[in-house]
């Protein structure tokens, strides 16, 4: 079942600086750099460093005090001279940033002042970048409505609004024609008044359309307050908690809400049941293992509330009858290390997506609704090596799945009565797909989205019976967009061990491919996350200025199947970094750019990628942007109190108990591998209340790198003192952070100098 949260994210409403970094791959138009400027742009970290870099080098950088601490672990000793930047009271800082220790605050403020001073000459450029990117966003945008009985629900923006407006209108349930005016059920702009940060969790109406539940985080710490609104009066009738993950679901009685509790260390540990009108919630499930997280959902046919418990590679599911919400939960299959499964309701039965019994790229099983246990699973779609099944969606008569093969997705529709299947065909060489089941189960209509690096997102309703598709919405680019002005290519880079690594390349038609163009290389490569060949409005501000944009689909993601992920984790993690470097070198060899003229860009675990890459092969890059980077890997994976440490041992290894894991992590951890060598110019960002990558990781890393590097390159760090992992929460405020990052990229590749000079002349006039 869909919900408002999904609809909002599809509009980009909850997009943040990091979310943009994870999915950047672009399009747009405006302010094109002339070919003469592009052709004469200097190349390399040194030669590109002209006027702006020279000015920046005259500004004195802050020097963090060194307070060495020796750490003994598994018979090994390491020294951490900047461990003091970690506030021992970090849990309280997440809830109240004002309690941050003063010496730490002073250092972060000094870093921000230095960043602002270095970037001050680019402020007009940043404003131009911001206006360009904002000009590609329809300000009064709205989602395609989802019908649900007597109403259709949708999300929209006001002109100039930063936050979503959640709304509905009455419809004829047969014809789906509107019968009345819009009714606002939740006003994000109004709620955000006087608040620096705002993020919504789930936003869900009750099955009887009487109540609305929503989660809201006002600190960026990902602790959500859950509120229930009476839609008849608009009044908040209950506030359940301020310790939720923002994840909840209604039972079918419209009186019972299941919600997830987060402990002081930020881990989702419990599921509670709250009956409307009662004072206290009842504990339904508590997860004893710190390595597992909990979330709740509902099956597509609304028959069951689902309690999902999972680690990175292991899952366990419990079911509660949605029509009998006080009934005991039913365990489907006990957890088994490295075995994953999930349930989808379709055609009066369960379909189970699982990798059990060696199905590396997953297979589909079936079981009765009243007997979902593993002993009753029967194979429906066999495992096909190299064809990764990434998701299922269920209807009364249909089962829909998304598969990925050779780094491209496809949608497959299965008639549950006949067993006949068909694909939905697409023509472009590289593209991205999404599916949305909506609220309706008894229907032949499904909804999917399609986009590519040059094609704005298109939303279709698809009749699974007639195979007709109806365009419901095409993403509007107010400032204009001509797909023919851009070129998308898919190249294959040969890895260090001979594997072929897909790389998606985007550039403006006419960009010289003689090596003179600078290039931004984006990567992630962890947790199995695959970066889609999607359309995004921001990077064209780079591409239009003569920069090439490329995404490396490296191991650690699942672009080439689940084995692609397995080969990029634990002892194979080094493959992720080597693949990224192989992609960069292939782009040089193919004439897209030259060595020393690449800007590496990654966020979160992608920041780890950037940090490892510049340690291993610094001369490949002119600059590097590491957004909220996970760079202090050994210390973080040795700190059991941090929210993600025990759950992520299966991803990185446990250096507290395994000497092999300790040595593996130490060998690539960017903070530990900073050495006395020349480095590219660096920009790292942080969020003070970030529970995923704590602020002190980039703070420590930049302090050590600045003190150790042997050149006079820039080492910049910017901390958002009022936000968490996602950066600024407003849709336009997040663009300003992106504009800062892009201005840095343009500056270190020499593309900013002429434009900044022109803007200065205009200002003087």
Helices and strands as residue ranges (DSSP letters): H 4-10, H 17-23, H 35-40, H 51-57, E 69-73, E 76-80, G 83-85, H 90-95, G 97-99, H 102-119, G 120-122, H 123-135, E 146-148, E 151-156, E 165-170, E 183-187, H 188-191, E 199-205, E 211-217, E 224-230, E 235-250, E 256-262, E 268-275, E 282-286, E 293-298, E 304-310, E 315-321, E 330-331, E 341-346, E 349-354, G 356-358, E 363-368, G 374-376, E 378-381, E 388-394, E 398-405, E 408-415, E 421-423, E 432-436, E 445-451, E 458-463, E 469-474, G 483-485, E 486-494, E 500-508, E 519-522, H 540-543, E 548-552, H 562-566, G 570-572, H 574-589, E 598-603, H 605-616, G 618-620, E 621-627, H 633-636, H 645-652, H 659-668, E 681-687, H 695-708, E 715-720, H 731-748, H 752-764
